[in-house]
Amino acid sequence: MKRFAWILVAFLSLAVAVYASIFPIAEVFTEVVILRTYDSEGAPHETRVTVIDRVGKPWVRGRPYRGWFRRIEANPEADLYRDDVWRPVLARVSRDATDAAAFDQIMLDTYGRAYRYVDFIARLSANEIPVRLSPRSP
């Protein structure tokens, strides 16, 4: 029985270590930016997200239960920190399946096996909704 317990603990520890390493690995292989969103009182909140470029516009994606995603739905005015510059943007949620498929395809084309590995382990794309970031006046 003790041997089984040790094997179980070792397996669970390995599983936790692999899962925990996914997100740092993902940041190495993808472009990560900072998205600053604002709550109902106007307080800023910064979140690190993976960004892609599609038709000349940056896109991110997230799950509807995430705080930054809920803040964007309530107030689409946000700021994007990319290439050492803050830019004001309007964040538009797209529930269109075509946009979701295009996001996945760009990730696959750009990052290949690394994206497949991370997506398989962490299911990054499951239930994530694309968000288009368009320039706005400050």
GROMACS elastic network, one bead per residue, 0.5 to 0.9 nm:
[ bonds ]
;  ai    aj funct       b0    kb
    1     4     6  0.51451   500
    1     5     6  0.63072   500
    1     6     6  0.87599   500
    2     5     6  0.50254   500
    2     6     6  0.62280   500
    2     7     6  0.86318   500
    3     6     6  0.51304   500
    3     7     6  0.62096   500
    3     8     6  0.85674   500
    4     7     6  0.50872   500
    4     8     6  0.60526   500
    4     9     6  0.85452   500
    5     8     6  0.50523   500
    5     9     6  0.60981   500
    5    10     6  0.85316   500
    6     9     6  0.50918   500
    6    10     6  0.60546   500
    6    11     6  0.85050   500
    7    10     6  0.50840   500
    7    11     6  0.60608   500
    7    12     6  0.85571   500
    8    11     6  0.51118   500
    8    12     6  0.60990   500
    8    13     6  0.84777   500
    9    12     6  0.51722   500
    9    13     6  0.60098   500
    9    14     6  0.85373   500
   10    13     6  0.51057   500
   10    14     6  0.61565   500
   10    15     6  0.86043   500
   11    14     6  0.51402   500
   11    15     6  0.61622   500
   11    16     6  0.86770   500
   12    16     6  0.61579   500
   12    17     6  0.85512   500
   13    16     6  0.51784   500
   13    17     6  0.61443   500
   13    18     6  0.86501   500
   14    17     6  0.50340   500
   14    18     6  0.61301   500
   14    19     6  0.85677   500
   15    18     6  0.52145   500
   15    19     6  0.61585   500
   15    20     6  0.85056   500
   16    19     6  0.51557   500
   16    20     6  0.59440   500
   16    21     6  0.85124   500
   17    20     6  0.51137   500
   17    21     6  0.61367   500
   17    22     6  0.88370   500
   18    21     6  0.52147   500
   18    22     6  0.65727   500
   18   121     6  0.88023   500
   19    22     6  0.53692   500
   19    23     6  0.79389   500
   19   121     6  0.72156   500
   19   122     6  0.72219   500
   20    23     6  0.66055   500
   20    24     6  0.79272   500
   21    24     6  0.56906   500
   21    25     6  0.61806   500
   21    26     6  0.85853   500
   22    25     6  0.51520   500
   22    26     6  0.59840   500
   22    27     6  0.87621   500
   22   117     6  0.88196   500
   22   118     6  0.60778   500
   22   121     6  0.77129   500
   22   122     6  0.72651   500
   23    27     6  0.63292   500
   23    28     6  0.87986   500
   23   118     6  0.80078   500
   23   122     6  0.86593   500
   24    27     6  0.52018   500
   24    28     6  0.65602   500
   25    28     6  0.51790   500
   25    29     6  0.66026   500
   25    30     6  0.87430   500
   25   114     6  0.85077   500
   25   118     6  0.80007   500
   26    29     6  0.53598   500
   26    30     6  0.59859   500
   26    31     6  0.88978   500
   26    32     6  0.89357   500
   26    50     6  0.87213   500
   26   114     6  0.77188   500
   26   115     6  0.75238   500
   26   118     6  0.66371   500
   27    30     6  0.52418   500
   27    31     6  0.67097   500
   27    32     6  0.61568   500
   27    50     6  0.77350   500
   28    31     6  0.77778   500
   28    32     6  0.86544   500
   29   111     6  0.66729   500
   29   114     6  0.68665   500
   29   115     6  0.77934   500
   30    50     6  0.64335   500
   30    51     6  0.77786   500
   30    52     6  0.86529   500
   30   107     6  0.84999   500
   30   110     6  0.85986   500
   30   111     6  0.71163   500
   30   115     6  0.83274   500
   31    49     6  0.83362   500
   31    50     6  0.56276   500
   31    51     6  0.58606   500
   31    52     6  0.73970   500
   32    48     6  0.63045   500
   32    49     6  0.53785   500
   32    51     6  0.60169   500
   32    82     6  0.83660   500
   33    47     6  0.82164   500
   33    48     6  0.55972   500
   33    49     6  0.55750   500
   33    50     6  0.62943   500
   33    51     6  0.65670   500
   33    80     6  0.71090   500
   33    81     6  0.58553   500
   33    82     6  0.55818   500
   33    83     6  0.85160   500
   34    46     6  0.62727   500
   34    47     6  0.54802   500
   34    49     6  0.62729   500
   34    50     6  0.87242   500
   34    79     6  0.82040   500
   34    80     6  0.59103   500
   34    81     6  0.50183   500
   34    82     6  0.70894   500
   34    86     6  0.89826   500
   35    45     6  0.81361   500
   35    46     6  0.56233   500
   35    47     6  0.52843   500
   35    48     6  0.63040   500
   35    49     6  0.69075   500
   35    68     6  0.83458   500
   35    78     6  0.69837   500
   35    79     6  0.58373   500
   35    81     6  0.63975   500
   35    82     6  0.89931   500
   36    44     6  0.62150   500
   36    45     6  0.54032   500
   36    47     6  0.64080   500
   36    48     6  0.88910   500
   36    68     6  0.82203   500
   36    78     6  0.55678   500
   36    80     6  0.63177   500
   36    81     6  0.79076   500
   37    42     6  0.88339   500
   37    43     6  0.82770   500
   37    44     6  0.56626   500
   37    45     6  0.52736   500
   37    46     6  0.64458   500
   37    47     6  0.80693   500
   37    68     6  0.62569   500
   37    69     6  0.86776   500
   37    71     6  0.64015   500
   37    72     6  0.65658   500
   37    75     6  0.80359   500
   37    76     6  0.80779   500
   37    77     6  0.71384   500
   37    79     6  0.67382   500
   38    41     6  0.76599   500
   38    42     6  0.51692   500
   38    43     6  0.53697   500
   38    45     6  0.60360   500
   38    46     6  0.88137   500
   38    68     6  0.83317   500
   38    71     6  0.63734   500
   38    72     6  0.77613   500
   38    75     6  0.70888   500
   38    76     6  0.87255   500
   38    77     6  0.75758   500
   38    78     6  0.68518   500
   39    42     6  0.51715   500
   39    43     6  0.55024   500
   39    44     6  0.66701   500
   39    45     6  0.75431   500
   39    68     6  0.87766   500
   39    71     6  0.57705   500
   39    72     6  0.86504   500
   39    74     6  0.81584   500
   39    75     6  0.76429   500
   40    43     6  0.74848   500
   40    71     6  0.78907   500
   40    74     6  0.79261   500
   40    75     6  0.79244   500
   44    78     6  0.89692   500
   45    68     6  0.74984   500
   46    68     6  0.80929   500
   47    68     6  0.70464   500
   49    60     6  0.67163   500
   49    61     6  0.78246   500
   49    62     6  0.83845   500
   50    59     6  0.85139   500
   50    60     6  0.60694   500
   50    61     6  0.76850   500
   51    58     6  0.63163   500
   51    59     6  0.55859   500
   51    61     6  0.79552   500
   52    57     6  0.82531   500
   52    58     6  0.56139   500
   52    59     6  0.53588   500
   52    60     6  0.66021   500
   52   103     6  0.75766   500
   52   106     6  0.74252   500
   52   107     6  0.75266   500
   53    56     6  0.59677   500
   53    57     6  0.53978   500
   53    59     6  0.60473   500
   53    60     6  0.89158   500
   53   103     6  0.89926   500
   53   106     6  0.83787   500
   54    57     6  0.54217   500
   54    58     6  0.63337   500
   54    59     6  0.68450   500
   54   102     6  0.82940   500
   54   103     6  0.79237   500
   54   106     6  0.79888   500
   54   132     6  0.88905   500
   55    58     6  0.84021   500
   57   132     6  0.70372   500
   57   133     6  0.65021   500
   57   134     6  0.64646   500
   57   135     6  0.86591   500
   58   131     6  0.86812   500
   58   132     6  0.63174   500
   58   133     6  0.54731   500
   58   134     6  0.73745   500
   59    91     6  0.88249   500
   59   103     6  0.80166   500
   59   130     6  0.67030   500
   59   131     6  0.55168   500
   59   133     6  0.57293   500
   59   134     6  0.88291   500
   60   103     6  0.85406   500
   60   129     6  0.84518   500
   60   130     6  0.58303   500
   60   131     6  0.52277   500
   60   132     6  0.66738   500
   60   133     6  0.76810   500
   61    69     6  0.86009   500
   61    93     6  0.85764   500
   61   100     6  0.85995   500
   61   103     6  0.84464   500
   61   125     6  0.84491   500
   61   128     6  0.58942   500
   61   129     6  0.51897   500
   61   131     6  0.53719   500
   61   132     6  0.84415   500
   62    65     6  0.85702   500
   62    66     6  0.71658   500
   62    68     6  0.84904   500
   62    69     6  0.64776   500
   62   124     6  0.87702   500
   62   125     6  0.84395   500
   62   127     6  0.80364   500
   62   129     6  0.54048   500
   62   130     6  0.67048   500
   62   131     6  0.77516   500
   63    66     6  0.57115   500
   63    69     6  0.68055   500
   63    70     6  0.89954   500
   63   126     6  0.85886   500
   63   127     6  0.62152   500
   63   129     6  0.61354   500
   64    67     6  0.80743   500
   64    68     6  0.87755   500
   64    69     6  0.56876   500
   64    70     6  0.63176   500
   64    73     6  0.89507   500
   64   127     6  0.83602   500
   64   128     6  0.75268   500
   64   129     6  0.74571   500
   65    68     6  0.86777   500
   65    69     6  0.70197   500
   65    70     6  0.67333   500
   66    69     6  0.53095   500
   66    70     6  0.63353   500
   66    71     6  0.87192   500
   67    70     6  0.52022   500
   67    71     6  0.61710   500
   67    72     6  0.86728   500
   68    71     6  0.50736   500
   68    72     6  0.62234   500
   68    73     6  0.87343   500
   69    72     6  0.51344   500
   69    73     6  0.63343   500
   69    74     6  0.87494   500
   69    93     6  0.86726   500
   69   131     6  0.88878   500
   70    73     6  0.51409   500
   70    74     6  0.63337   500
   70    75     6  0.85658   500
   71    74     6  0.51037   500
   71    75     6  0.58671   500
   71    76     6  0.75842   500
   72    77     6  0.71504   500
   72    78     6  0.74692   500
   72    90     6  0.87965   500
   72    91     6  0.64317   500
   72    92     6  0.78525   500
   72    93     6  0.80170   500
   73    76     6  0.60600   500
   73    91     6  0.82457   500
   73    92     6  0.79122   500
   73    93     6  0.71826   500
   75    78     6  0.79402   500
   75    90     6  0.88982   500
   75    91     6  0.84611   500
   76    89     6  0.81122   500
   76    90     6  0.52982   500
   76    92     6  0.65361   500
   76    93     6  0.86924   500
   77    88     6  0.74309   500
   77    89     6  0.61091   500
   77    91     6  0.63999   500
   77   136     6  0.81024   500
   78    87     6  0.85731   500
   78    88     6  0.60094   500
   78    89     6  0.52960   500
   78    90     6  0.60277   500
   78    91     6  0.66693   500
   78   133     6  0.86599   500
   79    86     6  0.63228   500
   79    87     6  0.54281   500
   79    89     6  0.54286   500
   79    90     6  0.81024   500
   80    85     6  0.79801   500
   80    86     6  0.55035   500
   80    87     6  0.51401   500
   80    88     6  0.63279   500
   80    89     6  0.66255   500
   80   133     6  0.83775   500
   81    84     6  0.64294   500
   81    85     6  0.54740   500
   81    87     6  0.63741   500
   81    88     6  0.89546   500
   82    85     6  0.55371   500
   82    86     6  0.66063   500
   82    87     6  0.78366   500
   83    86     6  0.84199   500
   87   135     6  0.74353   500
   87   136     6  0.83285   500
   87   138     6  0.83941   500
   88   134     6  0.84821   500
   88   135     6  0.61681   500
   88   136     6  0.55830   500
   88   137     6  0.67195   500
   88   138     6  0.58994   500
   89   133     6  0.56892   500
   89   134     6  0.52048   500
   89   137     6  0.79186   500
   89   138     6  0.85329   500
   90   132     6  0.79329   500
   90   133     6  0.55307   500
   90   134     6  0.51519   500
   90   135     6  0.62360   500
   90   136     6  0.59111   500
   91   131     6  0.61269   500
   91   132     6  0.56358   500
   91   134     6  0.65839   500
   92   130     6  0.85228   500
   92   131     6  0.53663   500
   92   132     6  0.51458   500
   92   133     6  0.64981   500
   92   134     6  0.79507   500
   93   129     6  0.71414   500
   93   130     6  0.61565   500
   93   132     6  0.64669   500
   93   133     6  0.89730   500
   94    97     6  0.83664   500
   94    99     6  0.69981   500
   94   100     6  0.81995   500
   94   129     6  0.66673   500
   94   130     6  0.55573   500
   94   131     6  0.58024   500
   94   132     6  0.72684   500
   95    98     6  0.87281   500
   95    99     6  0.76766   500
   95   100     6  0.77586   500
   95   129     6  0.61974   500
   95   130     6  0.70735   500
   95   131     6  0.87163   500
   96    99     6  0.55230   500
   96   100     6  0.67258   500
   96   101     6  0.89579   500
   96   129     6  0.85287   500
   96   130     6  0.83669   500
   97   100     6  0.50467   500
   97   101     6  0.61356   500
   97   102     6  0.85175   500
   97   129     6  0.88827   500
   98   101     6  0.51654   500
   98   102     6  0.60896   500
   98   103     6  0.86010   500
   99   102     6  0.50221   500
   99   103     6  0.61104   500
   99   104     6  0.86801   500
   99   129     6  0.86223   500
   99   130     6  0.66249   500
  100   103     6  0.51244   500
  100   104     6  0.63561   500
  100   105     6  0.86892   500
  100   125     6  0.86209   500
  100   128     6  0.79402   500
  100   129     6  0.65870   500
  100   130     6  0.58871   500
  101   104     6  0.51603   500
  101   105     6  0.61578   500
  101   106     6  0.86639   500
  102   105     6  0.50301   500
  102   106     6  0.61341   500
  102   107     6  0.85731   500
  103   106     6  0.52559   500
  103   107     6  0.62617   500
  103   108     6  0.86860   500
  103   130     6  0.72907   500
  104   107     6  0.51049   500
  104   108     6  0.61678   500
  104   109     6  0.85819   500
  104   125     6  0.73725   500
  105   108     6  0.50094   500
  105   109     6  0.59892   500
  105   110     6  0.84061   500
  106   109     6  0.50423   500
  106   110     6  0.59075   500
  106   111     6  0.82960   500
  107   110     6  0.51948   500
  107   111     6  0.57233   500
  107   112     6  0.72393   500
  107   115     6  0.66977   500
  107   116     6  0.89186   500
  108   111     6  0.54459   500
  108   113     6  0.76021   500
  108   114     6  0.86505   500
  108   115     6  0.62801   500
  108   116     6  0.71328   500
  109   112     6  0.57350   500
  110   115     6  0.85527   500
  111   114     6  0.58086   500
  111   115     6  0.54119   500
  111   116     6  0.82074   500
  112   115     6  0.55643   500
  112   116     6  0.64329   500
  112   117     6  0.88440   500
  113   117     6  0.60276   500
  113   118     6  0.85688   500
  114   117     6  0.52010   500
  114   118     6  0.62689   500
  114   119     6  0.84715   500
  115   118     6  0.52354   500
  115   119     6  0.58381   500
  115   120     6  0.82936   500
  116   119     6  0.51055   500
  116   120     6  0.58532   500
  116   121     6  0.85472   500
  117   120     6  0.51816   500
  117   121     6  0.62754   500
  117   122     6  0.85220   500
  118   121     6  0.52954   500
  118   122     6  0.58437   500
  118   123     6  0.73717   500
  118   124     6  0.73262   500
  119   122     6  0.53235   500
  119   125     6  0.65102   500
  119   126     6  0.85099   500
  120   123     6  0.53898   500
  120   124     6  0.78154   500
  121   124     6  0.82262   500
  122   125     6  0.85841   500
  122   126     6  0.89772   500
  123   126     6  0.54215   500
  123   127     6  0.88331   500
  124   127     6  0.82268   500
  124   128     6  0.73369   500
  125   128     6  0.53621   500
  125   129     6  0.83544   500
  126   129     6  0.88721   500
